[in-house]
Amino acid sequence: MRTGLTKKQKTTVIYFDEYSRIIEVQTHNTDLKKRLAAFAAKLTAFAKEYPQCCRQIDDDEQGGLTFEIEKGRLSFAVQEAANSHVYERAANERSGDERWKELRDNRDWTRLEH
């Protein structure tokens, strides 16, 4: 879908606080929109019983959708990036951009424990 927005303008924003049981996700990310829409559609059959689980609440007509999701139904996966990849830098640079070449096998972090 052509929206006229730059990639920098196509954001994903996740709003939540410690009080509310609802998370609001506003996104232009195609994969995330599809996953949330599929989840919301899957729950449509149960909407009368469980409307709080996930529902689309807005379409900004520029490719962005907004969903409300029950807090326990959204998770974040965090992956350790340090030392998890083989990389190279230009020979004349001591620091700066890395170019990842490949991922290393999972490291045995227990060896580093004291």
C-alpha positions in Angstrom: 0.0 0.0 0.0 1.4 3.3 -1.0 0.9 5.9 1.7 3.2 8.7 0.8 5.0 8.2 4.1 8.7 7.7 4.4 10.0 4.6 6.2 11.0 6.9 9.1 7.4 8.0 9.4 6.1 4.5 9.4 6.4 3.9 13.1 5.2 1.3 15.6 4.3 2.8 19.0 3.3 0.7 22.0 1.5 2.5 24.9 1.0 1.0 28.3 1.2 1.9 31.9 1.4 0.0 35.1 -2.3 0.8 36.0 -4.3 -0.1 32.9 -4.9 -3.7 31.8 -4.9 -2.6 28.2 -1.9 -2.0 25.8 -2.4 0.1 22.7 -0.4 -0.7 19.7 -0.3 1.7 16.7 1.7 0.4 13.8 2.5 0.7 10.1 4.5 -2.6 10.2 2.9 -4.9 7.7 3.8 -8.2 9.5 2.7 -6.9 12.8 -0.6 -5.6 11.4 -1.3 -8.9 9.8 -0.5 -10.8 13.0 -2.7 -8.5 15.2 -5.5 -8.5 12.7 -5.4 -12.3 12.5 -5.4 -12.5 16.3 -8.3 -10.1 16.5 -10.2 -12.0 13.8 -9.6 -15.3 15.6 -11.1 -13.8 18.7 -14.1 -12.3 16.8 -16.1 -15.5 17.4 -15.5 -15.0 21.1 -16.0 -11.2 21.0 -19.2 -11.3 22.9 -17.5 -13.2 25.7 -14.0 -11.7 25.5 -13.9 -8.3 23.8 -11.0 -7.2 25.9 -8.5 -9.6 24.4 -7.6 -7.8 21.1 -9.5 -5.5 18.9 -8.8 -3.0 16.2 -9.8 0.4 17.3 -8.6 2.7 14.5 -7.4 2.9 10.9 -5.5 6.1 10.1 -6.1 5.6 6.3 -2.3 6.0 5.7 -1.5 2.4 6.3 -1.5 2.6 10.1 -3.7 0.5 12.3 -4.3 0.8 16.1 -5.2 -2.2 18.3 -6.1 -2.6 22.0 -4.7 -5.7 23.5 -5.1 -7.2 26.9 -1.8 -6.8 28.7 -1.1 -10.5 29.3 -1.4 -11.2 25.6 1.6 -9.2 24.3 5.2 -10.2 24.9 8.6 -8.9 23.9 11.5 -11.1 22.9 14.9 -9.6 23.7 17.9 -11.2 22.2 21.5 -10.7 23.4 23.4 -9.2 20.6 26.8 -8.6 22.2 29.3 -11.2 21.0 26.5 -13.2 19.3 27.7 -12.5 15.7 30.9 -12.5 13.7 31.6 -9.1 12.3 34.1 -7.0 10.5 35.1 -3.3 10.4 37.1 -1.4 7.9 40.8 -1.8 8.5 41.2 1.9 9.2 38.4 2.1 11.8 38.8 1.4 15.5 35.1 1.9 16.1 32.1 2.6 14.0 29.7 0.6 12.0 30.0 -3.2 12.0 29.1 -5.4 9.1 27.6 -8.6 10.4 28.8 -11.7 8.6 27.1 -14.5 10.5 25.6 -15.5 13.8 27.7 -17.5 16.2 26.4 -20.7 17.9 24.6 -20.1 21.1 27.3 -19.2 23.7 27.5 -21.2 27.0 27.1 -18.2 29.4 27.4 -20.4 32.4 31.2 -20.7 31.8 31.4 -17.0 32.4 29.7 -17.1 35.8 31.8 -16.6 38.9 
